[in-house]
Amino acid sequence: MAKEKKKKKRKIDLLFITACISTSLVLLLIGIITFLLLTANDLSTQLKEEMNVEIVLKDNITDQEKTALERSLTIAPYCKEHHFISKDDALVEMTAAMGVDPSEFLEYNPFYASYNITLNADYAATDSLQWIEKALLSKSGVTEVNYQREILDIVNDNIRKVTIVLLALAAILSLISFTLINNTIKLTIYSQRFLLYSMKLVGAKWSFIRRPFIRHNLLIGLTSAIIASGAIYGGLKFAVKYEPGLAVMLKTDILTIVFAVITLMGILLTTLCALRSVNRFLRMKSGELHYI
């Protein structure tokens, strides 16, 4: 009797381990896609905020106009940072870039004073920049507004394409993961289908019968989430060890969201699949249990 009980316990343990491994692999894929989505969004924000807009000032701009312009840039919602470049600073920069001082043969400084501003990511779009350009050109003392239109369009277009592909992968993977986890849990409950029927025969409520199975599979979900989260964190640490440049991707807020998504998906998927499978077997009649 004790031998039979031990054999049954070993079988349940093996089913638990198998379910945890299968679920962990699925959650690992979900975590990787979530990480890629969040990283792509973070990188796109960085790229957008590195876009510079140059505001070229008139030579005859007054101190009052300059002060008013600087004040408006300070409070503007689209402006993340602004930096003033005087005519002399512009000359020094261009001399260093060209290797020759143009003022020596022109006998005057051909460059203008300007403001370089970096934008908040939400405003780094073509339509936003069009009204920003109009607003800046309407200000006294501003003669020209320059920014890289072509590069901005290319960056936004590529970000849009990458986001669509990753979202499509996430949707497909969610469907596949639900199917795989559902089949795994169905197999673990299948071995106890006659126990479910016996409990139903003695008058146990369905909620009472479901409770231990949901609790058991909830534990599988949590264990799998811990394994998947550990695998992702370990993989990223290993990657950073060989490529230190990847360290910028290991942001606490991104990793927290990834681990939260993995844990939530692990709990939700295993609980829902367990509920679905138990209800399926509870609805079956005695004869049907022998032919599935």
N, C-alpha and C positions, 0 to 999 in steps of 0.2 A: 504493500500500500504506500509506504514511504517512498519506495523506489519509483512508483508510478507518479506520485506527487512531485518528486524531484525532476522527473522527465518532463512533466507538464510545465513546471516553472522554467526549465531550460528552454523549452519551446517558446514560451511567452517572452522570455528575455531576448531570444534570437529574433523574434518578430519585432520587438521594440527597437532593437539595434538596427535591423534592416529598414524599418520605417524611418528612423532618425537619419540614416545615411541617405536614403532616397529623397527625403524632404529637405535635407541640408543642401544637396546638390541643386535642387530646384531653387531654393532660397538664395543660394550663392549666385546663380544666374540673375535672379531678380535684383540682388544687391549690386552686382556689377553694372547692370543697365541703369539702375538708379544713380549710381556713382558717376557714370559717364554723362548722364543727363544733367546732373547738378554741376559737374565739372565744366561741361560745355557751356552751360549758362553763365558760370563764374568767369570763364575765359572770354566769353563774348562781352560781358560787362567790362572786363579789363581792357579789351581791345577798343571798345567804344569810348571808354574814358581816357584813352591815350590819343584820341583824335584831337588835333590842335586846330583852333580857329584863330586866324591872324586878323587883328583889327588895325588897319593902317591909318595913322593920324595925319591930318594936314600940317604943313609946316607952320602955318600961322595960328595954330590952335592956342587958345588962351589958357591960363592956369585955372580959370573958373570952369571952362568947358572940360578940361582934363579931370578936374576934381569931380564934376557932375557925372562924367562918364565912369570914372572909377567907382563912385558911390553906387551907380546903377548896376554895375557888374557885380559888386559885392552882395547886393540883395537879389540879383536875378536868379530864379529857380533853376535855370539851365546851366549856370556857370558853377563848376566845381572849384576851380582855381583860376586866378588870373595873374599875369606877370608882365610888368612894364619893361619894354626895351627901348632905351633912348637911341637917338641917332648915332651917338658915339659908340654905344654898345653894339649896335647893328653893324657899324663899320669894322669894329674889332672882330666880330664873328665872321663876317664875310672875307675879311683879309686872311684870317686863319684858314678858312675853307678854300679860298682860291690861291693862297700863297703869294698874293700880290696886293698892295694897297691901291685901290682904284682912285683914291683922292689925290694921289701923287701926280697922276697925269691928267686927271680931270680938273684939278685945282679946287674941288669942292666935294663935300660929302653927298653922294648921290642917294643915300638911303633915308628912309623916313622913320620916325619914332612909331612904335606900335605896341599893342597889347596882345599877348598870346594867352588864350583861354583854353582850358580843358573842360569838356562838357560832362554833365551827369549822363549816365548811360541811357536813361529814358528819353533824352532829347537828341541822341545821336542817330537821327533818322532823317532822310531826305526832306520830308514834308516839314518836320520841326525846324531844320536848319534854314529852310526857305524863309519862314516867318522871322526867325532869329536874325537872319541877314538883313531883311527889310527893316526890322526894329533898330538894328545897329546903324544902318546907313542913314536912318532918319535923325540920328543924334548929331548935334553940332560938333564939328572938329573931326568927324570920321570921313575919310575919302574912299576907303575900299575895305571889303571883307573877303578874305581868302580861306578856303578849306578844300580838302581833297575829295571832290564829289565822287569821282570814279572809284577810288579805294573804298569809300564809305558804302557805296552801292554793292560792291563785290563782297565786302565783309558781311553786310546785312543779308545778302542773298545766300551766301554760304552757311551762315548761322541758321537761317530759315530751313535750308535743305537738311542740315545735320539734325536739327530738332525734330523735323517731320520723320526722318528715318528712325531716330531713336525712340520716338513715341510709338511708331508703328511696331518696332521690335518689342517694346514694352507691352503693348496690347496683345501681340501674338504670344509672347512669353507668358503673360498672365493666364491666357486660355490654356496653353500647354501645361503650365504648372498646376492649374486647377485639376486638369484631367489626370496628370501623373500622381498627384497627391491623393486624389479621390480614389484611384485604382489601388494605390498602396494601402490606404486606410481600409478600403473595402475588403482587401485580402486579410488584414489583421482581424477584422470583425467577423469575416466569413467563417473562421475556425471556431467561433463561439456562437454561431447562429442557433444551434439547438439549445444552448443555455438561455438565449434570448426568448425562445419559444416556451421553454419550461417556466421561466419567470412570468411570462404573459399568462400561462395556463393557471398558475396559482393566484392570479388576480392582482399582480403587481402593476402599479400605474406606469404608463409609458414614461413619464417624467423621471420616476424612480429608476427604471431600467436604463434610461439613457444616461443618467448622471455619471456613473463610473466610467462609461466609455468616452464621454465627452471630457471628463477629467484626465483620463489616460492619454487621450489624443492631444489635449491641451499641453500636457507635459512633453509629448513628442514635439509639438510645435515650438515650445520654449527651448527645449534642448537643441533642436535643429537650428533655431535662430542664433543661439550662442555659438554653435559650431561654425555656421556660415559667416557670422560676424567676425569670429576669430580668424577664419581662413582669409577673409578679405583684408583685415588689418595686418595679419602676418605677411600676406602677399605684397601689400603696399610697402611695408617696412623693408622687406627683402629687395623689392625693386629700387627703393630709395638708396639702399646700401650700395647698389651697383651703378645707379644713376642719380647722384645727389640733386640734379636739377628738378627731379620729380617731387622734391620735398614741398614745393609750393602748392601741390595738389592735396597735401595732407592737412586740410583745414578742419579744425574742431567742429565748426558748425555743419560742414558737409558730411563728415563722418557720423555725427550725431543723428542727422536726418536719415542717412543710409541705414544705420543700425536700428533706428526706430521703425523704418519701413519694413526691414527684414523681420523684426519682432512682431509687428502688427500683422504682416502677411502670414507669418508662421502660425500665429494664434487664430486668425480669422479662417484661413484655408483649412487647417486641421479640424477646427471646431465645426465648421460648416459641412465638411466632408463626412465627419463622424456622425453628425446629426442626420445627414441625408442617408448614409448607409444603414444606420440603426433603424430609422423609420422604414426603410425599404424592407429589411428583414422582418420587422414587426408586422408589416402588412401582409406578409406571406402566410399561406396555410401550411399545415404540416407536410402535405405531399409535395408542395413546391420546393421545400427546403432540401429535398433529396436530389433534385434535378437542376441545380444551378452550379 
